[in-house]
Amino acid sequence: MARIAGVDLPQEKRMDIALTYIYGIGRSNVKQILAKAQVDGAKRIKTITEDELNRVQKAVEGIFKVEGDLRREIADNIKRLREIGTYRGIRHIKKLPVRGQRTRSNARTKRGKRVTIGAMKKDDRAKLDTAPVAEKK
């Protein structure tokens, strides 16, 4: 089993695709890594030799911040923005889009399920109308 940066790479995938399973490495970064490691990206993970795997691992560690280190750095950056009270930090606190997207008609993923204000479903309204009212003393 090929393991780079704490991630098990799928055996049946090509090298250039399998490396994208590592957090922080995309398709454009893979080209740089494979060029530095001098490994063919068309090879499947199961056919890679130990020497090639070691070269790729050293290239990944040398060029990019990946997995835990990258996640920690991103979390620290967001925490810093929150603490100093920037606009972006406030948007993170409120769980709203940070990069200028509109929220009037979109942003459902970020904002969550719709909350209807002032309107009730027919069933709920009927229950309220028929419910006995508590008597005052």
N, C-alpha and C positions, 0 to 999 in steps of 0.2 A: 504494500500500500504506500503510495507516494504521499508524503506529508511535508508541506511547506508552510512556514509561519503558523503552525498549529492547526492547519486546515487539511483534511484528507481530500485529495483530488480524485475525481471520478476516473476509474480505470479505462473506460471506453471512449472518453473524450480526447480530442486533439489537444496538444500541448497549449496552443494559443487560446483555446476556449476554456480549458480547465483552469488556467491561471486566473481567469476572471472570477472564480469562486472565492478568491481571497479578497477580503474587504479592503478597498483602497486601490485595487488594481483593475483598470478598465482595458478595453481593446487597444487603445492607443499606447498605453503604458506597456502592454505585453510586447509590442514590437521592440521597444527599447531594451526590455529585459532579455528577450531572446537574442537580440543582436549582441548585447554585452556578454551573454553566456555562450554565444556561438552554438546555439541549438536550433534544430529545424522545428518550426511551429506545427508542421503537418504531421509529425510523429504522434502516435497515441501514447498515453501515459504508461500503459502496460508494457510498451516496448522501449521505454527510456532506461538508459543504464544508470547505475549509481553515480558515476562520474558526472554525467550530464545533469542529473538531479541536484548534485552538490553545487555545480556551477550556477544553475538557475537559482538555487536557494541563496547563494552568496550575492548574486546580482539583485535579488529582491531586497535582501537586507541592506545592501549598499546604496541603492538608489532611492527607495521609497520608505515612508513610514506606513506600516500596514497593521491591520487587525487591532489589538488592544491599545497600542501606543496612539494610533490614529483616532480611535474612538475616545480615548482619554483626552487627547488634545482638543477635539471638537467639543466635548462636554465642558472642558475648562474654558474654552472661548465663549460658549453660551453662558456659562456661569458668570464670567467677567462682565459680559454685556448686561446681564440682569442686575448685577451689583452696582454698576456705575449708572444705571438708569437710562441707558440710551433708548432711542425709539425702537430699535430692533430688539433690545432686551425686554422692553415692555410688551412687545408683540409676542415674544416667546412666553412670557409669564401668563398672558391672557390666552395663549394657545390659538393665536390667529396667524394668518400668513405673514411672513416677514419681508418678503421681497417685492412688495408693492402690488400684489394681485388684488383684484376687486373682491369684495365679500358680500355685496348686496345680493347677487344672484348665484354666486358659486361658493367654493370653499367648504362644501359639505363634509369632505373628509376631515378637514381640520377642525371645523366647528361642531361636528357631531349631528345627531338626529335633530330634525326640526322641532322647535318648541312653539306651538301655536298659542298666541296670547289672545284672550278674550273670546275665543270660539270653542264650542263644545260639540262633541258628537251627539247625534240624536239619542242614542241609548243613554249616555250620561245625563243629558238634559231631562229625559223621562224619569230617570231614577230620582233626580233632585225634586222634580215636581210632585212625585207620588210619595216621597218620604215623609213620615210623620214629623210634625214640627214639635220641638220640646216646649212644654208649657212653662210659662213664667209664674213665679210665686209672688 
